[in-house]
Amino acid sequence: MEGRHRRGPQRPYPRVARVNALLLEILAEEVERRADADERLRLVTLTGVVCEPGLSQAVVYVASLAPDAADGLEDHRKALQAVIGAQVRMKRTPLLSFAVDPAIVAGAAVEAALRRAKPLPSSPGDAEPE
């Protein structure tokens, strides 16, 4: 690749990944601030943000013990977007949508399957000494 020069510093990972991490940090802080005023947001954990490559839309993944957390986040969506717009220099602020983290759902399904499973019979050589 002699003769080719890159302008600017090399980035350790792609722009979308950096934006995802930045949005997660901003949103987590803002949701924590708003949790004092809106109890629906008290038991909310933001687990990730995934922006489209064009950065026009972003899905915010959520884990929560509160059943109405998604409604609370949706009610605060415009204000959360405004906070992003004020803190991040971007051409457009991504349109936020909220979804339950699929890893949390899959983990709960695995845990439920393990609880239903019968324990394996122990062999005589596996007995613990008394």
Contacts in CASP RR format, 6 or more apart in sequence:
PFRMAT RR
TARGET T0000
AUTHOR 0000-0000-0000
METHOD contacts of the structure
MODEL  1
MEGRHRRGPQRPYPRVARVNALLLEILAEEVERRADADERLRLVTLTGVV
CEPGLSQAVVYVASLAPDAADGLEDHRKALQAVIGAQVRMKRTPLLSFAV
DPAIVAGAAVEAALRRAKPLPSSPGDAEPE
11 18 0 8 1.000
16 51 0 8 1.000
16 53 0 8 1.000
16 54 0 8 1.000
16 55 0 8 1.000
19 51 0 8 1.000
19 55 0 8 1.000
19 88 0 8 1.000
19 90 0 8 1.000
20 48 0 8 1.000
20 49 0 8 1.000
20 50 0 8 1.000
20 51 0 8 1.000
20 58 0 8 1.000
21 49 0 8 1.000
22 88 0 8 1.000
23 49 0 8 1.000
23 51 0 8 1.000
23 58 0 8 1.000
23 60 0 8 1.000
23 84 0 8 1.000
23 88 0 8 1.000
23 94 0 8 1.000
24 46 0 8 1.000
24 48 0 8 1.000
24 49 0 8 1.000
24 60 0 8 1.000
26 83 0 8 1.000
26 84 0 8 1.000
26 87 0 8 1.000
26 88 0 8 1.000
27 46 0 8 1.000
27 49 0 8 1.000
27 60 0 8 1.000
27 80 0 8 1.000
27 83 0 8 1.000
27 84 0 8 1.000
27 96 0 8 1.000
28 46 0 8 1.000
30 80 0 8 1.000
30 83 0 8 1.000
31 41 0 8 1.000
31 44 0 8 1.000
31 46 0 8 1.000
31 73 0 8 1.000
31 76 0 8 1.000
31 80 0 8 1.000
34 41 0 8 1.000
34 76 0 8 1.000
34 79 0 8 1.000
35 41 0 8 1.000
35 42 0 8 1.000
35 44 0 8 1.000
38 72 0 8 1.000
38 75 0 8 1.000
38 76 0 8 1.000
39 66 0 8 1.000
40 66 0 8 1.000
40 68 0 8 1.000
40 69 0 8 1.000
40 71 0 8 1.000
40 72 0 8 1.000
41 66 0 8 1.000
41 69 0 8 1.000
41 72 0 8 1.000
41 73 0 8 1.000
41 76 0 8 1.000
42 66 0 8 1.000
43 64 0 8 1.000
43 65 0 8 1.000
43 66 0 8 1.000
43 69 0 8 1.000
44 62 0 8 1.000
44 63 0 8 1.000
44 64 0 8 1.000
44 66 0 8 1.000
44 69 0 8 1.000
44 73 0 8 1.000
45 62 0 8 1.000
45 63 0 8 1.000
45 64 0 8 1.000
46 60 0 8 1.000
46 61 0 8 1.000
46 62 0 8 1.000
47 61 0 8 1.000
47 62 0 8 1.000
47 63 0 8 1.000
47 101 0 8 1.000
47 103 0 8 1.000
47 104 0 8 1.000
48 60 0 8 1.000
48 61 0 8 1.000
48 101 0 8 1.000
49 58 0 8 1.000
49 59 0 8 1.000
49 60 0 8 1.000
49 61 0 8 1.000
50 58 0 8 1.000
50 59 0 8 1.000
50 61 0 8 1.000
51 57 0 8 1.000
51 58 0 8 1.000
51 94 0 8 1.000
52 58 0 8 1.000
52 94 0 8 1.000
55 90 0 8 1.000
55 91 0 8 1.000
55 92 0 8 1.000
55 94 0 8 1.000
56 92 0 8 1.000
56 94 0 8 1.000
56 95 0 8 1.000
57 94 0 8 1.000
57 95 0 8 1.000
57 96 0 8 1.000
57 97 0 8 1.000
58 94 0 8 1.000
58 95 0 8 1.000
58 96 0 8 1.000
58 97 0 8 1.000
59 96 0 8 1.000
59 97 0 8 1.000
59 98 0 8 1.000
59 99 0 8 1.000
60 73 0 8 1.000
60 96 0 8 1.000
60 97 0 8 1.000
60 98 0 8 1.000
60 99 0 8 1.000
61 99 0 8 1.000
61 100 0 8 1.000
61 101 0 8 1.000
61 102 0 8 1.000
62 69 0 8 1.000
62 70 0 8 1.000
62 73 0 8 1.000
62 98 0 8 1.000
62 99 0 8 1.000
62 100 0 8 1.000
62 101 0 8 1.000
63 100 0 8 1.000
63 101 0 8 1.000
63 104 0 8 1.000
64 70 0 8 1.000
70 98 0 8 1.000
70 100 0 8 1.000
73 80 0 8 1.000
73 98 0 8 1.000
74 98 0 8 1.000
77 96 0 8 1.000
77 98 0 8 1.000
80 96 0 8 1.000
81 93 0 8 1.000
81 94 0 8 1.000
81 95 0 8 1.000
81 96 0 8 1.000
82 93 0 8 1.000
84 90 0 8 1.000
84 93 0 8 1.000
84 94 0 8 1.000
84 96 0 8 1.000
85 93 0 8 1.000
END
